[in-house]
Amino acid sequence: MAPPPFASPVDFERFGDSGGWAKEPAVGGDRDDGSFRRAAYPFRGRIEPGGEFPPAAGRYVIYASYACPWAQRQLIVRELKGLSQAIGLAAVDPVRDGRGWAFRAGPDLTGDPYNGFTLLRQAYDATEPGYPGHISVPVLWDTQARRIVSNNFPDISLDLGSQFNDWAANPGLDLYPEAARPQIDQLNARVYDTVNNGVYRCGFARSQAAYDQAVGALFESLDWLEARLADRIYLLGDHLTEADVRLYPTLARLDAVYATHFKTNLRRLVDYPNLWDYTRFLHQQPAFANTTKFDHIKRHYFLTHPHINPARIIPAGYQVDWNAPTRRRRP
């Protein structure tokens, strides 16, 4: 098989900057009060037996960036379930110019061996010609129908966790058990609003009032999570669930990026004994560690948001030991 083609190198001078949430009000940008509004995810197909997109091994591909927390959740579930042989993966360059997410050569990058796309936009245009909206990762792609199934990250991770058990190396792992779904959903709703999306509401705020409201809500929730994790291994007790998968990518980026880049600096993750212990505990599990690539993370945020970091300087960051022993033990 011939190697996939690659996009030309990042060129901000020629192609400009990535559109970015704060620069495109029609897509995801600013409300009148200066607060951040996330764009909608228009592709909402689901994997289900007998449906338009039935479960099958070798049919589906995840287009993802290791830098993106929304995409990392899908990569974590793919590894936890042992689906690397059943679900393909194509990783984009973490640095975006005005062309958006692109496939390039580099460490932990793959190109696109499935379609030969050089820009992720091509997947969107193949699904909806002339697609006018925001180009986001993750994308679940159907190689048979040659179209996007979904770019709605919550649905993708739930489907990966439940619809491919016939091909999973770890089919018994249930990250969304039926009896616990009300608790998981309640946790996820708060964590999404104030933590996962909350850090973006801080970083992309366009008024002091919007930032103050967002940073207050973020740290109120982090304080609440700190207390919750005082006597539990995971968020719901002794078992890893979808709630942990959704929280971890934000925590992993909190000190490395968000504390400086998004001004979420009231406290650091390492200032929370229980949260820091919990995050290290997850990181020391292969599915979390293997998908956490700090080089991708830092280059993405610090190089592609010039309205926040116009000099594109990548900070050295805090020195922490992710492999330090934790008090938690897996049941």
C-alpha positions in Angstrom: 0.0 0.0 0.0 1.4 3.4 -1.0 2.0 5.8 1.9 -0.8 8.4 2.4 -0.2 11.9 1.1 0.4 14.7 3.6 -0.6 18.4 3.8 2.1 20.9 3.3 3.7 22.3 6.5 1.9 24.7 8.7 2.2 28.2 7.2 0.5 31.0 9.2 1.8 33.7 6.9 0.3 32.1 3.8 -2.9 30.5 5.2 -3.6 32.7 8.2 -4.6 31.4 11.6 -7.1 28.7 12.4 -10.6 30.1 12.6 -10.8 29.4 16.3 -13.9 29.7 18.5 -13.4 33.3 19.6 -12.8 34.6 16.1 -16.0 33.2 14.4 -19.1 34.4 16.3 -21.4 32.7 13.8 -19.8 29.4 14.6 -19.0 29.3 18.2 -17.9 32.7 19.4 -19.3 35.4 21.6 -22.6 36.2 23.2 -23.4 39.9 23.8 -22.1 39.5 27.4 -18.7 38.2 26.2 -19.3 34.6 27.2 -18.2 31.7 25.1 -20.7 29.5 23.2 -19.7 26.1 21.8 -20.7 25.2 18.3 -23.3 22.5 17.6 -22.2 19.1 16.3 -24.4 18.5 13.3 -23.5 14.8 12.5 -25.4 12.6 15.0 -25.4 9.1 13.5 -25.4 6.2 16.0 -23.9 2.7 15.8 -26.7 0.2 16.3 -27.6 -3.3 15.0 -30.0 -3.0 12.1 -29.5 0.7 11.8 -27.9 2.8 9.1 -24.5 2.3 10.8 -24.4 -1.3 12.2 -21.5 -2.5 14.3 -18.8 -4.2 12.3 -15.1 -4.8 12.6 -12.9 -2.8 10.2 -15.6 -0.6 8.9 -15.2 2.5 11.1 -12.3 5.0 11.6 -11.8 7.6 14.2 -10.2 10.9 13.0 -8.7 12.4 16.1 -6.1 14.7 17.6 -4.2 13.7 20.7 -4.2 17.4 21.6 -8.0 17.7 21.7 -9.6 16.6 25.0 -12.9 15.8 23.3 -11.1 13.5 20.9 -8.9 11.9 23.6 -12.0 10.5 25.3 -12.7 8.4 22.3 -9.1 7.2 22.1 -9.2 6.2 25.8 -12.4 4.1 25.3 -10.9 2.5 22.2 -7.9 1.4 24.2 -9.8 0.4 27.4 -12.1 -1.8 25.4 -9.3 -3.3 23.3 -10.7 -2.1 19.9 -7.5 -1.2 18.1 -7.9 -4.0 15.6 -11.6 -3.3 15.0 -11.7 0.5 14.9 -9.1 2.4 12.8 -7.4 5.6 13.9 -6.0 8.5 11.9 -4.3 11.2 13.9 -4.1 14.8 12.7 -1.3 17.4 13.3 -2.0 19.3 16.6 -1.0 22.6 15.0 -3.6 24.3 12.7 -3.2 27.1 10.3 -6.1 28.6 8.4 -6.8 25.3 6.6 -7.8 23.7 9.9 -6.9 20.2 11.1 -4.5 18.5 8.7 -2.7 15.2 8.1 1.1 15.5 8.3 4.1 13.4 9.0 5.5 13.5 12.5 5.7 11.7 15.9 2.5 9.9 16.6 0.9 11.1 13.4 -0.5 8.7 10.9 -1.6 10.5 7.7 -4.9 9.2 6.4 -4.4 5.7 5.0 -8.2 5.2 4.7 -9.1 8.0 2.2 -5.9 9.8 1.5 -7.3 13.1 2.8 -4.7 15.7 3.6 -7.2 18.0 5.4 -10.0 16.9 7.7 -12.2 19.4 5.9 -12.3 16.9 3.0 -14.2 14.4 5.2 -16.8 17.0 6.0 -17.1 18.0 2.4 -17.4 14.4 1.3 -20.3 14.0 3.7 -22.0 17.4 3.0 -20.6 19.1 -0.1 -19.7 22.7 0.7 -20.1 22.1 4.4 -20.1 25.6 6.0 -19.6 24.8 9.6 -16.8 24.3 12.1 -14.4 21.5 11.4 -13.9 19.6 14.6 -12.4 16.4 16.0 -13.3 13.7 16.9 -15.0 12.3 13.8 -16.3 8.7 13.4 -16.0 7.8 9.7 -17.7 5.0 7.9 -15.3 3.6 5.3 -18.2 1.7 3.6 -20.7 4.5 3.2 -17.8 7.0 2.8 -19.2 9.6 5.1 -19.1 10.9 8.7 -21.2 8.9 11.1 -20.9 11.4 14.0 -18.8 14.3 15.2 -20.8 14.4 18.5 -18.2 13.2 21.0 -20.6 11.9 23.8 -22.3 9.6 21.3 -19.1 8.3 19.9 -17.6 7.2 23.2 -20.9 5.6 24.3 -21.1 3.6 21.1 -17.4 2.6 21.2 -18.0 1.4 24.7 -21.1 -0.7 24.0 -21.6 -1.7 20.3 -18.3 -3.5 19.4 -18.1 -6.1 22.2 -18.0 -8.9 19.6 -14.5 -7.7 18.6 -13.3 -6.2 21.8 -10.4 -7.6 23.8 -12.1 -6.4 26.9 -15.8 -7.0 26.2 -16.8 -7.2 29.9 -15.9 -3.6 30.7 -19.1 -1.6 30.9 -18.3 2.1 31.2 -22.0 3.0 31.2 -23.9 0.4 33.3 -27.6 0.8 33.1 -28.2 1.0 36.9 -25.6 3.8 37.3 -26.7 5.9 34.3 -28.7 8.5 36.2 -25.7 9.1 38.4 -23.2 9.2 35.5 -25.5 11.5 33.5 -25.8 13.9 36.5 -22.1 14.0 37.1 -21.3 14.4 33.4 -23.8 17.3 33.1 -22.1 19.3 35.8 -18.6 18.4 34.8 -19.2 19.2 31.1 -20.8 22.6 31.9 -18.3 23.9 34.5 -15.1 21.9 34.0 -14.8 20.4 30.5 -16.3 23.3 28.7 -15.7 25.6 31.7 -12.0 26.0 31.0 -12.9 27.2 27.5 -15.5 29.6 28.9 -12.6 31.0 31.0 -10.0 31.1 28.2 -12.3 32.5 25.4 -14.3 34.9 27.6 -14.4 38.4 26.1 -15.5 40.3 29.2 -14.3 40.3 32.8 -17.8 39.4 34.0 -18.0 36.4 31.8 -14.5 35.2 32.9 -15.3 35.8 36.6 -18.5 33.7 36.3 -16.7 30.9 34.5 -13.7 30.7 36.7 -15.8 30.8 39.8 -18.0 27.9 38.5 -14.9 25.9 37.5 -13.2 26.0 40.9 -16.4 25.5 42.7 -16.8 22.2 40.8 -13.1 21.3 41.3 -13.6 21.8 45.1 -16.7 19.6 44.9 -14.8 16.9 43.0 -11.9 17.1 45.5 -14.3 16.3 48.4 -16.0 13.6 46.4 -12.8 11.8 45.7 -11.7 11.8 49.4 -13.0 8.3 50.0 -13.5 6.8 46.5 -11.2 5.2 43.9 -13.3 6.5 41.0 -16.0 9.1 40.7 -18.7 6.5 41.3 -16.8 4.3 43.7 -14.9 1.2 42.9 -15.5 1.0 39.1 -14.2 3.1 36.2 -17.1 4.7 34.2 -17.7 7.1 31.4 -17.7 9.9 34.0 -14.0 9.3 34.7 -13.2 9.1 31.0 -14.8 12.5 30.5 -13.2 14.2 33.4 -9.6 13.0 33.0 -8.6 14.8 29.8 -9.4 18.2 31.3 -7.6 17.5 34.5 -4.5 16.3 32.5 -4.4 19.6 30.7 -5.2 21.8 33.7 -1.7 22.7 34.9 0.1 22.0 31.6 -2.0 24.4 29.5 -5.2 25.9 31.1 -3.7 27.5 34.2 -1.6 29.8 32.0 -3.3 29.8 28.6 -6.9 30.0 29.8 -6.2 31.9 33.1 -7.6 29.1 35.2 -5.1 29.9 37.9 -7.0 30.2 41.1 -5.4 26.9 42.2 -3.4 24.2 40.4 -4.3 20.6 40.1 -1.3 19.7 42.3 -2.8 21.9 45.0 -5.7 19.4 45.3 -4.4 16.2 47.1 -7.3 14.0 46.1 -7.8 15.2 42.5 -4.0 15.1 41.8 -3.8 11.6 43.3 -6.8 10.5 41.2 -5.5 12.0 38.0 -2.1 10.3 38.5 -3.9 7.0 39.2 -5.7 7.2 35.9 -2.6 8.3 34.1 -0.7 5.3 35.3 -3.2 3.1 33.4 -2.1 2.4 29.8 -5.2 3.6 28.1 -4.9 7.0 29.7 -1.1 7.3 29.5 -0.8 6.1 25.9 -3.3 8.7 24.7 -1.9 11.7 26.7 0.8 13.3 24.6 1.8 16.5 26.2 3.9 17.6 23.3 0.8 17.6 21.0 -1.3 19.2 23.7 1.1 22.1 24.4 1.9 22.8 20.7 -1.8 22.8 19.8 -2.9 25.3 22.4 0.0 27.7 22.5 0.6 27.8 18.8 -2.9 28.0 17.4 -4.6 30.7 19.6 -2.7 33.8 18.6 -5.5 36.0 20.0 -4.4 34.6 23.4 -0.7 33.9 22.8 0.4 36.2 19.9 4.1 35.4 20.3 3.3 31.6 20.0 5.7 30.9 22.8 5.3 27.4 24.4 5.9 27.7 28.2 8.2 25.2 29.9 5.4 24.3 32.3 5.4 22.9 35.8 7.7 20.0 36.7 5.6 17.2 38.1 6.0 13.4 38.5 3.0 11.7 36.9 4.5 8.3 38.0 4.7 9.1 41.7 2.9 6.5 43.8 -0.8 7.0 44.5 -2.9 5.9 47.5 -5.4 4.3 45.1 -5.5 0.7 44.1 -7.6 -0.9 41.4 -10.2 -3.3 42.9 
